[in-house]
Amino acid sequence: QVQLVESGGGLVQPGGSLRLSCSASGNFFRLNIMGWYRQAPGKERELVATLTSGGTSDYADFVKGRFTISRDNAKNTVYLQMNSLEPEDTAVYYCVLKSGVITWGQGTQVTVSS
């Protein structure tokens, strides 16, 4: 069984930065995809960014140039550095691990407001 533990959400002013972390534990393939989705109130869950264990990344157009995804394979941890945050980035951010099956984290709230 795979478990994902997220941290790093919170309240930040527009233009500010946050760094999300997600650590995976349990049994999963070494070759995998980890990443982040988000869901704002009244909206569907959407892709933010993903990163394969081999280093290939994929970003949603709305975060390109502002967010950076990275990972530490030795620690089974993925990070999301979020800069130049906007009120529209307010959402619950979910970590995901795709390794045969798809596992979701519990979500961490990010609120961008003055």
C-alpha positions in Angstrom: 0.0 0.0 0.0 1.3 3.5 -0.9 0.9 6.5 1.3 1.5 10.1 0.3 2.1 12.8 2.9 1.9 16.4 1.8 3.1 19.6 3.5 3.8 23.2 2.8 0.4 24.7 2.0 -0.9 27.9 3.7 -1.9 31.5 3.2 0.3 33.8 1.1 -0.2 37.3 -0.3 -0.4 37.8 -4.1 3.1 37.7 -5.6 4.4 35.5 -2.8 5.9 32.0 -2.8 5.2 28.7 -1.3 6.9 25.3 -1.6 4.9 22.1 -1.4 6.4 18.7 -0.5 5.1 15.2 -0.9 6.8 12.1 0.4 5.8 8.6 -0.7 6.1 5.4 1.3 5.1 1.8 0.8 5.5 -0.4 -2.2 5.7 1.1 -5.7 7.7 0.8 -8.8 11.0 2.7 -9.0 9.9 3.9 -12.5 7.0 6.2 -11.7 5.4 9.6 -12.1 4.9 12.0 -9.2 3.2 15.3 -9.4 0.5 17.8 -8.4 -3.1 18.5 -9.3 -5.3 21.1 -7.8 -9.0 21.7 -7.3 -10.6 25.1 -6.7 -14.1 25.4 -5.2 -16.7 24.6 -7.8 -14.1 23.4 -10.4 -12.8 20.1 -11.5 -9.4 18.8 -10.5 -6.8 19.9 -12.9 -3.1 19.1 -13.7 -0.5 21.4 -12.3 2.7 19.6 -13.0 4.2 16.1 -13.1 7.7 14.7 -13.2 8.8 11.2 -14.1 11.5 9.3 -12.2 13.6 9.7 -15.3 13.3 13.5 -15.2 10.7 14.4 -17.8 8.4 17.1 -16.7 5.0 18.3 -17.8 3.4 21.6 -16.8 0.0 23.2 -17.2 0.1 26.3 -19.3 -1.1 28.5 -16.5 1.9 27.7 -14.3 4.7 27.8 -16.8 7.4 30.2 -15.7 6.0 30.5 -12.2 6.1 27.0 -10.8 8.9 24.4 -10.8 8.5 20.8 -10.0 11.5 18.7 -8.7 12.0 15.4 -7.0 14.5 13.5 -4.8 14.3 9.9 -5.9 16.3 8.7 -3.0 13.8 10.2 -0.6 10.7 9.4 -2.8 9.8 13.0 -2.4 8.4 15.5 -5.0 8.4 19.3 -4.5 6.5 22.1 -6.1 8.1 25.6 -5.9 5.4 28.1 -6.5 6.4 31.7 -7.2 4.4 34.8 -8.3 1.3 33.3 -6.8 -2.0 34.8 -7.9 -5.5 34.7 -6.2 -6.5 32.3 -9.0 -4.0 29.8 -7.7 -6.1 29.3 -4.6 -7.1 25.7 -4.4 -6.5 22.4 -2.6 -3.3 20.9 -4.1 -3.1 17.1 -4.3 0.0 15.0 -4.7 -0.3 12.1 -7.0 1.9 9.0 -7.6 1.3 6.9 -10.7 3.0 3.5 -10.4 0.8 0.8 -11.8 -2.0 2.3 -9.7 -2.8 5.9 -9.0 -2.5 7.1 -5.4 -3.6 10.5 -4.2 -2.5 12.5 -1.2 -5.0 14.0 1.2 -4.5 17.5 -0.2 -3.1 20.7 1.2 -4.8 24.1 1.0 -3.1 27.0 -0.7 -4.8 30.3 -0.3 -3.5 33.4 -2.1 -5.1 36.6 -0.7 -4.2 40.0 0.6 
